[in-house]
Every structure is written in structure tokens, then in C-alpha cells.
Amino acid sequence: MKELARVWDSEILPVLADLERERLALVSQRHRFLAIAVVLVAATFGLPSLGVPFMAALVPAALIGAYLMWRERTSRAAFARGFKTRALGALLAAIDPSLRIRPDSHVPETTVERARFFVGGFDYFSGEDLVTGSMGDTAIYFSEVLAQRRSNRPASSGMRNTRKTTVFDGVVFVADFNKRFRSRTVLLPDVAEATLGGLGRFFQKLNFVRDDLIRMEDPELERYFAVYGDDETETRYLLTPDFMSRLVRFRERVGPMRVSFVDGSMMMAIPMSRDLLEPSPGRSLLDRGTFQTHWDDLNFFVGIVGDLDLNTRIWTKE
């Protein structure tokens, strides 16, 4: 992996001057809006003492406040979009010229459903920051994804409250796999066996909504994953000893995750506890430290190709 310091002055800093001016303007606008908000609050509660009806003071103040909030939100969204396409676009180009980011796009819902990470569809599906490109011979794309379902719970009034239950919040990564295959293999976190031992495996085998449970010879892989597939021979063809070892090491770095082999691709669902690739308007864009986390995050995901040796194509897939 390149060091950010090696490309900062020549490839990143030249694109940041205009963005830094936009950031300073956004900060200045926020300060002005806060000052106006203070005046509006003071006027709303002060004018009635001068004989102005309270509602006559409140309604204009509320309308002006709503407009300021809308302006602030749209300004921040425009700045974030420019930050991602220009600043993060420069970071991606420094990693590999083929990489692009589309802030308003994401991995399609149909792709996540085909991966069979989760049984059943989603009622709400959204995402952002789709990165596409190739690392060597391997085409990749990934984005943040939020998948939710609707749950109805009875309320004390007798009505039913509709709530959103989060099924997945993280990054979905898709890579062209380096072998041809037609089956489906899904690796899920092995919660049952890790908790209940042999009894957990018994219940895993009784799972009627998944493909067949396949026992792999690698005890480390078995410790982290339950493997399901509709063709055991092809599953073993995909999960070679070397690949399983690499996948175990990767799992030990990232924590619980889901992996799927379907439609000629390898897909990963990696939960994240924070938003990725978002700007920090309070920090100068000319400070290299502002971008270090973004640089590390982007290199982490595009580095999956190397971590799992996906560019090695000694089999039948060119």
C-alpha cells in the first residue's frame, strides 16, 4: 500500500484549494445562521413584552428558522458531494487510476438479495458512496448499505406501532471471483455452534431456509463460519485450503462478516460501526491528517483483492 505522504503534495493537494474555500464559506455561513437564530429566539420571547402578540412573533421566526435549516442542510449536502467526487476521487485515483466514486449510488438491493446474506427481503434499503474499478484483473465495487425491515408492535392504545429494524448496516463488497462456478455458497457467522457446540450444529442442519450445511476440514474456518451450499463439490473447489487460510486471517482483522459466492462473484457484507468517507467541515482540508482515515479505509477495501489473492487466475477463468 502506498503511503499518503508520497502522493499528498503532487496528487491530492492541488485539487483541494477550491474545496477549502468552500469549506470556509460553509463554516462562515453556519456562524451567521447561528447568530440569526439567537436573534430570532430573543425576538420571539422579547416582542410580546412590547405588546406584539406571541404568535405574531413566533410564526415569522419559525418560518425563517425552517428556511435557515434547509439552507444549512442543502449546503452541507452539496459540500459533501463535492468533497467525495473531487477530494476522495483524487485519493482513489492515487490508489489506482481505474477507481471512481459515485456518492449518490450504492450496491443494488437485488445484488444483496441474491447473495443470500439474509433470508427474506427488505422493506427499506438505502446506501451511498459506490466505488467502482479494477485492481489488476479483478473488477470490484462496494458501497455503504443500510437494510431494514418493518416490524409492527402493539401499543398501549390498542394501535400498532411500525418500527424499522436494522438487518444490516455496513459495507457490501463485490469482486469478480477468479474461478468459474455455477453454484451458490454462503458463509455466515457461526453463532449457534460457537454458543451451543454440537447442539448448535444439530440446529444448523435443521435449517430449512438455507442450502445444505457443509462441513469443512479447516477447524479455524469452522470456528468462524457456518458454510451452506447447493453443490458441495463446487464449494470445496472454491474454498481451497489456501483461500480458507486467507479468509480466516481476514476475518480475524474485521470481526464477524458474511461471504457469498454467487453469479461468478464473491460478495462480502462487513458491518461497520461508523459512517465512512464523510467530510469534517470543522477541519482544514489542507491538513493531511484530515484524510488519513479516508485513505486507510479506501486502501482496506480495495486491498481485499490482494488479501484473498483474487488476481491469481491459474484455473479456467481469464
N, C-alpha and C positions, 0 to 999 in steps of 0.2 A: 504494500500500500504506500502511495506517495505521502510525504509529509505536506501538510497545508502550507508550511513556511516556504516550501520550494516553489509553489505556484502563486503565492499570495500577491507579490508585487507585480508580476508580469501578466497574470491571467485573471485575477479576481479584482484587485484594487481599481483598475481602470474603469470598471463598469459601475462602481459604487458611488461616484461623485454625485450624480443626479439623484440617486436614491437617498443619499444622506441629506440633500437639501429637502427632499420630500418628507423625510422623517422629521427634520427640524420644524418644517411647516406644520406637520401634524401635531407635534408637541405644543407648538405655539397656539394652534387652534384649540387644543384641549384646555390650555390655561385660560384663554379668552372665554370659552364656554363655561368653565367653572366659575369665573368671575361674574358672568352674566347670571348664572344660576343662583349665586349668592344674592345678587341684587333682586332677582325675581322673588326669592323666598322672603327677603326683608320687605319688599313692597307688598306681597300678598298679606302679610300679617301686620304691616305698618299702616297701610292706607285706610283700613276700617277705622282707625283712631282719628282720622281726619274726615270722617263722615262718608267715605266711599263704601258701598255695600261689599261684604266679603266676597260674594260670588262674582261681582263685577271685577274684583281684583284677581280672583282665583282663575277664572276661565281664560283670560288672555295669558296669564303666567303659565298655565298648563299647556296651552297651545304652543307658546314659544318654547317651553321646555321639551315638548314632544318633537318639535322641529329640530332643536339642537341635538337631541339624542339620535334622530335619524341621520343628521349630517355627520355626526361623530361615527356612527356605525358604518355608513357608506364610505366615509373617508378611510377608516381603518381597513375595510374590506378591499378598497382599491389599492392601498399601500401594500397590504399582504399579497395581493395578486402580482403586483409589480415586483415585490421582493422575491417571490418564488420564481417567476419567469426569468427575471434578469439576474439576480444575485445567486439563487440556487441553480439556475440554468448554467451560470458560469462555473459553479462548483462541479456540476455534473459533467460539463464539457472538459474540465481539467482531469476528471477521473477517466472518462472515455468519450471521444467525440460523438459517438452514436446516441448517447443518453439524452433524453428530453423529459421535461416535466410539464404536465397539464394540470394546473391547480384545481380546475372545476370538474375533473373527471376522476373515475375510480374503476377498480376491477368490477366487471359486471356481476350483477346478482346471479345470473344464470351460471356463471363460472363457479361461483362459490357453492351453489346448489348441486352442480354436477360433481363437485369434489366430495360430497357426502361427508363433510366435516361434522355436520349436524343433521339429525333426522327431522324432516319436516321443513316447510318453507318459512319465510319471514313475513311479518306484517309491515315492518319498517326496515328499509335498507338504504344506507347513505354512505358516502365516503368522499375523499378528496385526495389531491396530490398524486396523480397517477404518473409514475416514472416508467418510461419505456426505453428499450435499446437492446444492445447485444454486448455480451462480454465474450470476446473470442468468437467461437462458433455457436454460442448459446444465446438465443433470444430470451429476454426476460421482460417482465413487467410486474409492478407492485404498487400498492396504494394503501392508505388507511381505509378501514372499513368499520362501520357500525351496523350490526344486525340486531334487530329487536323483534319481539313478539308481543302481541296484545294479550293481556290477562284481565279477566273480569272477576272482581271480588265483591261480595255482598257488603253493603254499607249499613250503618245502624238505622238509616231512614227507610230501609227496605229496597232502595235502588241499588244498582250495581255500578261500582266504580271501575272504569277502564284504566289500566296502568300499562306502561311499557316495561317489559322485562328484557334486559340486555342478554343476548345469547353470545355475542362476540364483539369485542372492541379491541382492535389492534391492526396489524398489517397482514394482508394476504399477498403472498409472493408466488409468482408463476414463472416457471422456466421450462423451456423445451428440453425434454429429457434425452439422454444420449443413447437410448436403446429404443427399438421399435417394440411396441406391445399393444394388445387389444383389450386386455382385461382391466379390472379395477382393483386396486389395492389401497387400503386406508389404514393409517397408523394413528391410533388415538391414545391419549394419556391413560396409562394402566392404573386407574384409581381402584378398581374392585380388587384386583389381586394384591396390590400393594397394601390394601387395608385388611382384606379378609383371607389372603393366602389362597390355598387350594379351593376353598369355598367360593372365593371371588371368581376364579377361573371357571368353576362349575356354572355360575350365573352368567358369565360371559358367553359360554357355549349355548345357553338357553336364549340368547338374544335373537329374536325372530325378525328384527327390523334391519339387521346387518347381514353382510355376506358371511361365509364360513370363517370361524376363528382359526387362524393358522399359527401353529407353534413353531417358533424359530429357534435355531440352535444357539444363537448368541444370547447368553444369560443377561448381559448388560442391556441389550435391546429389549429383552423381555421384561426387565425391571422397569423400563420407562414407558413401553408401548404395548398395547394390545393390537395385534395385526389381523385385519379382516381382508378377505379377498374372494373373488369369484373364480379364480383359477390358481390353485396352489403352485403348480409347476411354474407359471409365469411370475408369480410373486417371488419365488425363490430365485428366478432368473434376474429379477430386478434388484432384489436385496442380497447382493453378494456379500461375503464376509468383509471385504474392504469397505464397501459402501455402508454397511451396518456400523462398522467401527467409526467411520467418519460422522455418521448421523448421530451416534451416541455422544461423541465429543461435542458436536454442535448443540445437542440437547442439553448437555451439562453447562454450556455457556448461556443459553437463553431461557432455560426453565421449561415448564410444560408447554407443549405445542402439538399441532396436528399436521399430518403429512398425508397427501393423497397422490396416487399415480392414476391418471385417467386422461383419455383423449391425447395420448402421446406426450403429456406434460407432467411435471412434478409440481405440486402445489403445496404451500405451507400456510398455516394460519398461526400467527405468533401474537399472543396477547401483549398489549402494551399498557403501561400504567400512566402514560403521559402523551400529550399531543406532540407529534413530530413536525419538524420543518416550519414551525410558526415563528414569525418575526418578534423581536422585543423592541417596540418603538422607544423605550426608555434608554436603550443602549446605542452608542455610536456604531454605525456600520463600518467605520474606518478602523475599528478595533478588531484585530484578528481573532481575539478570544471570543467575540460575539458569534463567530462562525465555526468554532472548533467542534461544538456538539453536532451541528448540522453535517459537517464534513465527516465526523466519525459515524454518524447514523447512516449516511448515504453509502459510505465505504463498507459498512457492516452488511447491508442488504445486497449490494452488487457483489460483495465478496463471497456470498453463498455459493456462487458458481465455482470458485476456487476451493472453498472449504469442502465441497462434496465432489470435486473433481469432475464436473459435468462437461468439461471441454474434451475429456478423453473419449474418443469415439473409435474404439478398436473393434466394435461389434458391427452391426449391419446398418446403422443409421449414419448418414453422411451429414 
